[in-house]
Amino acid sequence: MNRPEGENRDLFAIADLAREFGISTRAIRFYETKGLLTPERVGSTRVFRRRDRARLILILRGKRLGFSLRDISDYLSLYEADRTQHAQVKLLIDKVDQRMDLLEQQLADLQTTIGELREIKKLANERLAQAG
């Protein structure tokens, strides 16, 4: 089975992770300051392990799906506390439901706004046609 290059390694430099995921080293350091990543230090160099890489994948996925850093942090900390992952899965389901509810409401609001804008455009075009 062919695995992505990063999955075959044990240690990563910050630049390696930044390049692999197309983010800045500053973003990675930000996640570190928020306690989401905990690299080891070799002198002044950050050394990330597979665990940090896996957490970074989850962080980036969570951000892409619109979850807050607090939600992501809660999710990641539950994994550490509950190796069965039951609490983590329940939290994930709750957060996904909340996010879907919000997005569905936003979609309904957008559809309403688009409908109103179409009506305004139609009326404006009719007015122009009458004037010309």
C-alpha positions in Angstrom: 0.0 0.0 0.0 1.4 3.4 -1.0 1.2 5.9 1.9 1.9 9.6 1.6 5.6 10.4 2.3 4.8 12.0 5.6 3.2 8.9 7.0 6.4 6.9 6.6 8.5 9.2 8.8 8.8 9.6 12.5 10.2 13.2 12.8 9.4 16.4 11.0 10.8 19.9 10.9 8.4 22.8 11.0 9.3 23.6 7.4 8.5 20.0 6.3 5.0 20.2 7.8 4.4 23.7 6.4 5.4 22.6 2.9 3.4 19.3 3.1 0.2 21.0 4.1 0.6 24.3 2.2 0.5 26.5 5.3 3.0 28.9 6.9 5.4 28.0 9.6 3.8 30.9 11.5 0.4 29.1 11.4 2.1 26.0 12.9 3.7 28.1 15.6 0.3 29.7 16.3 -1.3 26.3 16.8 1.6 25.5 19.1 1.0 28.6 21.2 -2.7 27.6 21.5 -1.6 24.2 22.9 -2.9 22.2 19.9 0.6 21.0 18.9 3.4 20.1 21.3 6.6 19.6 19.4 9.8 18.5 21.2 12.9 20.7 21.2 16.3 19.7 20.1 18.3 22.8 21.0 16.2 25.6 19.5 14.8 23.5 16.8 11.2 22.2 16.9 10.9 18.5 16.2 7.4 17.3 15.4 6.4 13.6 15.7 3.8 11.6 13.8 1.3 12.5 16.6 1.8 16.2 15.9 1.4 15.6 12.2 -1.9 13.7 12.8 -3.1 16.5 15.1 -2.3 19.1 12.4 -4.3 17.1 9.9 -7.3 17.3 12.3 -6.7 20.9 13.1 -6.7 21.9 9.4 -9.7 19.7 8.6 -11.6 21.3 11.5 -10.7 24.8 10.4 -11.7 24.0 6.8 -15.1 22.8 8.1 -15.6 26.0 10.1 -15.0 24.8 13.6 -13.4 27.2 16.1 -10.0 26.5 17.6 -11.8 25.9 21.0 -14.0 23.2 19.4 -10.9 21.6 17.8 -9.0 21.9 21.1 -11.9 20.2 23.0 -12.0 17.4 20.4 -8.3 16.8 20.6 -8.1 16.9 24.4 -10.9 14.3 24.6 -8.8 11.9 22.6 -6.1 12.2 25.3 -8.5 11.6 28.1 -10.6 8.8 26.6 -8.8 6.2 24.6 -12.1 4.5 23.8 -12.9 7.6 21.9 -16.6 7.4 23.0 -16.6 10.9 24.5 -14.7 12.2 21.5 -17.2 10.7 19.0 -20.2 12.0 20.9 -18.6 15.5 21.0 -17.9 15.3 17.3 -21.5 14.3 16.5 -22.8 17.3 18.6 -20.4 19.7 17.0 -21.2 18.5 13.5 -24.9 18.7 14.2 -24.5 22.3 15.5 -22.3 23.2 12.5 -24.8 21.7 10.0 -27.7 23.5 11.6 -25.8 26.8 11.3 -24.9 26.2 7.7 -28.4 25.1 6.8 -29.8 28.3 8.4 -27.1 30.4 6.5 -28.1 28.6 3.3 -31.8 29.4 3.8 -30.8 33.0 4.5 -28.7 33.2 1.4 -31.5 31.6 -0.7 -33.9 34.3 0.6 -31.4 37.1 -0.1 -30.7 35.8 -3.6 -34.5 35.6 -4.3 -34.9 39.2 -3.1 -32.0 40.4 -5.2 -33.4 38.7 -8.3 -36.8 40.4 -7.7 -35.1 43.8 -7.3 -33.1 43.2 -10.5 -36.3 42.2 -12.3 -38.1 45.3 -11.2 -35.1 47.5 -12.1 -34.9 45.9 -15.6 -38.7 46.5 -16.1 -38.3 50.1 -15.0 -35.4 50.6 -17.5 -37.5 49.0 -20.3 -40.4 51.3 -19.6 -38.2 54.4 -19.5 -36.4 53.5 -22.8 
